[in-house]
Amino acid sequence: MTFHTSYYPSGTPRANTLHTFLIPMVQFSNKRLTLEEFLALPDEDVKYEFVNGEAVPKYKNDEMSPKFFHGSTTVALLLILSAWAEKKGRVVVEWAIKLTRNEQDWVPIPDLTYVSYNRLPVDWLKDEACPVTPELVIEIISPGQTFGDMAEKATDYLKAGVSRVWVVDTKARTITVFAPTSFPITYRDHQIITDELLPELEITPNAIFQRAGLNP
């Protein structure tokens, strides 16, 4: 499978490259595939994840596709995290990740991914799915999705070896942090998110949603 690549406006860091898997819905939906067959699929109009041997739409219908709140929050997180991650690692939007789920190949597409240069060296440069488990993935709840849906997916990420998962609720203006050895913690307003896994990062939901234009 090849990648479709697009970019945010000029001046945005190179780490902001948008990587997505786009393949035809009708031809490949509900067809059993190997991981290699999935990764070799051509680019089309619908983003798919690889789940239980099938190409499954990330968004099941048009109503669930990202809207303004989702898109503006994605950009805000991208800009804030990219500035923090300079010389530390990569922050990428919609980058497919090669993982396993229930002992089967699983290729989800989080809204944002952070992987350090310790896990994926700075000189790695291939136009393909992320080959290592990242430190952080972020999922932003879209219309038609529920917090429960994303919490279940966050659990799958953790079981697959991802170190941290942020679930962002743009309507409630909250960020819930999932970690493998503790209960989820929900942050709101001016509560500061810090994490030894993400050194020197201090961020609040208010700062993110304000940058996104969702808070006055």
JOVEN-V400044 format. One record per residue. N is the residue number from 1. RES is the residue in one small letter. PHI is phi in whole degrees, 0 to 359 (none if undefined). PSI is psi in radians with two decimals (* if undefined). Layout:
N_RES_PHI_PSI, N_RES_PHI_PSI
This chain:
1_m_none_2.37, 2_t_265_2.91, 3_f_257_2.51, 4_h_265_2.22, 5_t_239_2.30, 6_s_221_2.99, 7_y_226_2.68, 8_y_280_3.00, 9_p_305_2.77, 10_s_303_2.56, 11_g_98_-0.28, 12_t_282_2.43, 13_p_302_2.67, 14_r_299_-0.47, 15_a_297_-0.14, 16_n_274_0.14, 17_t_305_2.36, 18_l_264_2.02, 19_h_250_2.20, 20_t_221_2.62, 21_f_264_2.18, 22_l_233_2.08, 23_i_218_2.75, 24_p_293_2.28, 25_m_292_-0.87, 26_v_293_-0.74, 27_q_289_-0.59, 28_f_245_-0.16, 29_s_296_2.35, 30_n_68_0.23, 31_k_260_2.29, 32_r_290_2.28, 33_l_227_2.69, 34_t_276_2.89, 35_l_301_-0.74, 36_e_297_-0.71, 37_e_295_-0.72, 38_f_298_-0.80, 39_l_291_-0.32, 40_a_266_-0.03, 41_l_295_2.59, 42_p_285_2.92, 43_d_275_2.38, 44_e_218_-2.38, 45_d_252_-0.18, 46_v_240_2.28, 47_k_280_2.24, 48_y_239_2.60, 49_e_250_2.75, 50_f_259_1.93, 51_v_225_2.14, 52_n_53_0.71, 53_g_79_0.16, 54_e_233_2.68, 55_a_274_1.95, 56_v_247_2.24, 57_p_301_2.33, 58_k_297_-0.67, 59_y_241_2.08, 60_k_286_-0.33, 61_n_202_3.04, 62_d_297_-0.57, 63_e_295_-0.46, 64_m_271_-0.16, 65_s_294_2.64, 66_p_302_2.43, 67_k_246_-2.85, 68_f_301_-0.83, 69_f_302_-0.79, 70_h_296_-0.85, 71_g_295_-0.77, 72_s_291_-0.58, 73_t_290_-0.64, 74_t_301_-0.83, 75_v_296_-0.73, 76_a_299_-0.81, 77_l_296_-0.71, 78_l_300_-0.81, 79_l_293_-0.79, 80_i_295_-0.83, 81_l_288_-0.60, 82_s_295_-0.69, 83_a_297_-0.73, 84_w_292_-0.66, 85_a_277_-0.01, 86_e_305_2.23, 87_k_70_0.07, 88_k_254_-0.68, 89_g_176_-2.87, 90_r_252_2.42, 91_v_242_2.09, 92_v_228_2.46, 93_v_269_2.32, 94_e_47_0.99, 95_w_256_2.05, 96_a_298_2.55, 97_i_233_2.32, 98_k_277_1.94, 99_l_226_-3.11, 100_t_234_2.57, 101_r_217_2.15, 102_n_53_0.74, 103_e_64_0.38, 104_q_234_2.69, 105_d_301_2.42, 106_w_220_2.24, 107_v_234_1.50, 108_p_277_2.88, 109_i_234_1.53, 110_p_296_2.79, 111_d_293_-0.67, 112_l_217_2.64, 113_t_225_2.40, 114_y_241_2.21, 115_v_227_2.28, 116_s_282_2.83, 117_y_290_-0.28, 118_n_292_-0.58, 119_r_268_-0.60, 120_l_225_1.81, 121_p_305_2.68, 122_v_299_-0.47, 123_d_273_0.04, 124_w_289_2.20, 125_l_211_1.52, 126_k_225_2.45, 127_d_272_1.30, 128_e_208_3.08, 129_a_298_2.67, 130_c_298_2.16, 131_p_270_-0.04, 132_v_232_2.81, 133_t_282_2.18, 134_p_280_2.88, 135_e_292_-0.69, 136_l_218_2.34, 137_v_236_2.62, 138_i_234_2.27, 139_e_242_2.23, 140_i_256_2.21, 141_i_294_2.18, 142_s_263_2.87, 143_p_306_2.36, 144_g_90_-0.28, 145_q_266_2.73, 146_t_242_2.84, 147_f_300_-0.66, 148_g_300_-0.71, 149_d_302_-0.83, 150_m_288_-0.57, 151_a_295_-0.69, 152_e_296_-0.73, 153_k_293_-0.65, 154_a_300_-0.71, 155_t_298_-0.71, 156_d_297_-0.73, 157_y_301_-0.82, 158_l_297_-0.74, 159_k_297_-0.49, 160_a_277_-0.07, 161_g_108_-0.06, 162_v_294_2.39, 163_s_281_-0.68, 164_r_219_2.56, 165_v_228_2.25, 166_w_254_2.25, 167_v_251_2.08, 168_v_255_2.18, 169_d_251_1.82, 170_t_287_-0.41, 171_k_281_-0.76, 172_a_279_-0.21, 173_r_59_0.83, 174_t_232_2.77, 175_i_230_2.14, 176_t_254_2.21, 177_v_258_2.16, 178_f_253_2.33, 179_a_225_2.72, 180_p_290_-0.39, 181_t_242_0.29, 182_s_209_2.88, 183_f_288_2.68, 184_p_300_2.53, 185_i_238_2.22, 186_t_259_2.23, 187_y_251_2.49, 188_r_214_2.85, 189_d_55_-2.11, 190_h_259_0.27, 191_q_292_2.33, 192_i_269_2.22, 193_i_269_2.06, 194_t_230_2.72, 195_d_200_2.24, 196_e_297_-0.39, 197_l_288_-0.38, 198_l_238_1.28, 199_p_300_2.41, 200_e_73_0.00, 201_l_275_2.15, 202_e_228_2.08, 203_i_214_2.57, 204_t_239_2.65, 205_p_304_-0.68, 206_n_300_-0.74, 207_a_296_-0.69, 208_i_293_-0.87, 209_f_287_-0.47, 210_q_291_-0.75, 211_r_298_-0.56, 212_a_282_-0.15, 213_g_81_0.33, 214_l_260_-0.26, 215_n_248_2.46, 216_p_294_*
